[in-house]
Amino acid sequence: MSHNTFGHLFRVTTWGESHGPALGCVVDGCPPGIRFTQAEIQHQLDRRKPGQSRFVTQRREPDEVRILSGVLMDEDGETLVTTGTPISMMIENVDPRSKDYGEIARQFRPGHADYTYDVKYGIRDYRGGGRASARETAARVAAGAIARKVVPGLVVRGALVAMGDKEIDRANWDWDFIEDAENPFFTPDRQAVPRFADYLDEIRKAGSSIGALIEVVAEGVPPGLGAPVYAKLDQDIASSLMSINAVKGVEIGDGFETVRMTGEENADEMRMGNDGKPIFLSNHAGGILGGISTGQPVVARFAVKPTSSILTPRLSIDKDGRQVDVRTKGRHDPCVGIRAVPIGEAMLACTIADHYLRHRGQTGRGV
């Protein structure tokens, strides 16, 4: 199975399966001299890890990261400094329950990658989906924590803005509330929490699942990243977000809403600021024009479909071509979009870090 690596200069290779002994990643191309702590990596993994509320899978994984190579300890005994060599990180799986999947070892879950994996490779890892499991994304989050350090001043944040037919009120947007202990949904709207909770409780008790819309924003992105033809920044962002499990749609800036706008409404008008730098009067383009960053916040949204593994029986077939009713046991997210927020942040950070290094290599100057 090929294609386990993404990025050009900031390259990330992930490895491992959902129910294997461990999973992890190798980050190649990270410049030397980048300073971070293991606690900063662990913080991002803790945001993604399962079992933190009744609204996500109850699989109990501490997701403790071990950094195996590519760093030296600073004199303070806490800060790690990259050496420029490959950074290898490992996360052990401590709570798999492979027996939960025994009944579907030869059955294809509707909406899942079971059938396509089998038809392509002639074999599949039925234990939680193997590489097709969202468990693989823990490694991406670890890599994304390092990517955030590559671009000076870069801040990447994400939020869940819709679940099913329930949406937030953008007038209530509060970035600080996203990390609040009373907020299990990564939502920026405090008033949306009880509505999301009641809605998802109904979905969960019915043995079903629901999708979500996630918005990720990168601030501090310097102008000039990307290229105008086959290496557009928005092109690569769309590709990286689309690679996340269960993602079925991506938009940059106002995205599909722009079809309802006139040219006057859509154009991000400009004026010159007092500091001699341009000021954009709006950001419908999501911080990218012609595939190149403008210096405004980069904004992207992605749609996450409902979890395919559900308790409700669904019509399908097995490897022998027999018609079956599939009912998936085990522990699954009733809305996988909740934990997709830190994953989307990680993929956005990795893409921007990669383009930052590519820009520096192509132009011979920093940004």
N, C-alpha and C positions, 0 to 999 in steps of 0.2 A: 504494500500500500504506500504510494508516494504522496507528495503534496502535504507534508506536515510542517512546512516552513512558510512564514510570510515575512515581508519586508525585503529591502534591498541592501542598505548599509546597516541599519538597525534591524538585524535578522533574528527572528524568534522561531525556534523549533520546539514543539511540544511533543511529549511522549507519555505513554501509559494509558491504562484503561480504567473504567469506572470501578470494576471489581478486582483489579490486579493488586499486587502488593503496594504499589506506589504510582504516582504520576509526577510529572515535572516539566521543566523547560530548560533549554539552553539559549541564552541571549548572546549572540555574536555581533561584534561591531560596535559595542558600547565604548565610547572614548575612555581613555584612562583619566583618572583624577576626579571622577564623579563621586561625590560623597553622599552617603545615606546610612541609615541604621536598619538593622534587621526589624526593629519595632515598626518602622514605616512600611516595610513590606507586609508584616503581619497584620497591621491595621487594615490594609486593603483586603487581605484575605478574610479577615474577621467579618468585614461588611458583606462578603459574598457567601460565607459558609452556611451550610444547612442547619436546620433545627433551632432557629432563633425565635420562632413564633409559631402559632398554630396555623399560620397562613402559608407556610412553606413545608417542604419535605421534612420529616422527623428523623431522617438519617443523622446520626450523631458523629460528626467528623470535626476534630479540632483544627484541621488544616494547618498544622504547625509546619512552617517552612524551614528547610535546612539549606543553607547556601554552601555549596561544595567546592566552588572554584571561582577564579576571576576577581578576587578581592583580597585586600590586605587590611589588617586591623590598624587603625590610627593609634596614636600615643594615648588618647583618652580612654582606650579600652572599650569603646562603644561604637564609634563611627567607623564604617567600612569605606574603603577607597578602592574604586575599580582600577584594575591594572591594564585594561585594554584587551585582555584575553577572554575567552568564552566564560560567561557566568552561568554556572549550572545550579539549578535549584530543584529540590525534591520535596514532595508532600506525600506522606504515607496515607494509605487508606486503612482505617482502623475499624470501620463499622459496615462492611458490605454484608448483605444477606442474599447470596446468590440463589439459595433455595427458593426464594420468592418468585423466581423467574423460570422454575423448572417446568411449569405447565405450558409455557409459551416458547419452549426451546425450539419447537418446530413450527410455531405459528407466527404469522405476520401481523403485527399490530397496525390497524388502519391509521394512516397519518404519520407513522413513524418511518425510520430509515431501514427497518428490518428487511423488507422486500428488496429494496434497491441494493443494499449491501450484499445480500445473498445472490441476486441475479448478476451483480458485477464480479464478485470475488469467489462465489461458490461456497463461501463460508462466512459466518458472522458470529460475533460474540453476543450471545443472548443475555448474558449476565449484566443487566442494566444498560445494555446497548453498546458496551465497549467504548470505542472511540467516538461513537455517535452520541454518547451521553454528555449532558451538560456538565458533568463532573470534570471533563477535560478543561473547562474554562477556568478552573482554579489556577492552572499554570499561566494562562494569559493574564490573569489579574496580577500575579507575581511579577511578570515581565513588565506590565503596564506601570507598576509602582516604580520601577527603575526608569522607564521611559519618561516619566514626569520630571525626572531630575536632569534630563539631557538638555532641555530647552530652558534657558534662564528665564525666570518669571512666569513660566507656564502654569496655569491653573485649569484643571479639568474637573467639571462637576456634571452630575446627571440627576434626572428626576423622572419618576413615573407620573405621567400627565393624564392618562386615561386607562380605565380597566373595563373591558366590555363596553357597555353604553354609558358608563359613568365617567364624567370628566371633571377635572379640577376647574376652579375659578382662578384665572390668571391674575385677577386683581388681588388675590391673597398670596401671591408668590412670595415665599420666604426661604432663601437658601439655607439659613441656619436651622430651620425646622427639620430639614431632611435628615439630619443626624440626631435628632431628638430621640431619647429612649422610648417615648410614647408613640413613635411613628414607625410602624412595621412595614411601611409601603414605599419608603423613599419618595414620598410625595411632598411638594413644596407648599401645599395648601392644608393647613391644620383642620379646616372645616370638612375636608374630604375624607378624613380618616374614619369617622363613624359610618359614613356612607359606603366606603370601600369595604369596611369590616363586615357590615351586615350583608352586603352583596356577596362577598366571597364566602362567608359562612353558609349561605344558601347554596352556592355552587358546590362547595366542599361536601356538605351533608348529602347532596344529591348524587355524589360519586362522580361529578363531572369536573370540568376545568374551563378556564376563560383566558382570553388574550389580553394584551396590554400595549400601550404606546409609551415609549421611552424617549426622552429628550436629553441630549448630551451637548454641553457647551464648553468650548475651550477658549479661555481668555489669556492674553499675553502672547498670542501667536504673532510673530513678526510678519510684516508684509514681504512678499516675494517668494514664499514657499510654493512649490508646485511648478508645473510646466504646461504650456498651452495646448498640447496635442495629446500624446499618449501617456502622460504622467501627471494628469490633472490632480490637484489635491483633493477635490471633491470626488473624483473618480475613485481614488484609492481609499478614501474614507468610506464611500458606499460599499466598496468591495470588502473592507475589513469588518464593517458592521454586518454585512450580509453573510459573513462567514460564521457568525454566532448562531448556535443551535436555535432552531424554531423561528428565526427572523425571516419574514416574508415580504418586507417592504422597507425602503429607505428613502428619505428625502432630505435635501440640504436647504437651509433657510426656510422660506415659506413653501418650498416644494410644490405640491400639487395645488395648493391654494392659488398659485400665481396664474393658473388658467382662468381665474375669475377676475383678474386685475387688468386694468388698462396699462399701456406703456408708461403713462404719467404716474400711476399709482405704484407700479413695480420698480421703477428706476430709483436707485439709491443716490439722491442728489448730494452734491459736494460743495463745500465752502472751505476757504483757507482759514486756519486757526491763527491765533495770535502768536503761537510758537513756530509758525512757518510750516506746520504740517497740516495735511488735509483733514477735514472733518466730514464724516458722512452723516447725513440727516436722517437716515433710516438704515435698516440692515435686512432687507428682504432677501438678499443674495446669500445670507448666512456666512458672511465674511470671506467669500471666495468669488472672484470674477475672472472669467476666462481660464479657470483651472488654477489660478494663482491667488494666494491669500492677500487680503487688503489691509490687514492689521486690525480689523474689527474682530469681535468674538466670532469664532467658527461655531455654527449651530447646525445640528443634525438630529433627526428623529428616526426611530425605527420601530416597526410593528412586529410584535412577538405573538405568534399564533397560540391557541390553547394547547396545553400539554396533551400529548397523544396517549400517554399511559393513564387510563381512567378505569374506575370500577364498573362503569356502565357497560354491559355487553355490547359488542359491535360485530357486524358481519365481516368475515374475512375468509382467508384460505390458509392452508399449511403447506409445508415443503412438498407434500405428496399430492397437492392439488385438490385436497378435500375441502369442502365448505365447513367452516367452523364459526363459533361465536367466541370472540376473544374478550376476556375480562382480566385486566392487569392487576395483580396483587402487588404488594410492596408499598414503598413510601415514595410519594411523588408530590411535586408542587402543584397545587390547584391553579396557581397562576405563575408560570415560570418567568413571566416578565418582571416580577418583583426583584429577584436576584440578578436579573439581567442588567440592572442599572450599573453596578460597579464593573461588570464585564464590558458594557458599552464604553464606559469611561476609559478602561484599559486599552481597548482597541483604538479609540480616538487618540490617546496619548502615544501609543506605539507608532501610529501612522504619522503624526505630526513630528515626532522625534526622528523618524526615518527621513522625512522630507527636509527637516532642518539640516541633517548631516549631508544629504544629497545636495542641497543648495550650497552649503559651505564647500563641498568638494568641487562643485561645478564652477562657482564664481570665484573661488579662492579667497573669499572673505566671509567674515561672520555676518550675522544679521541682528 
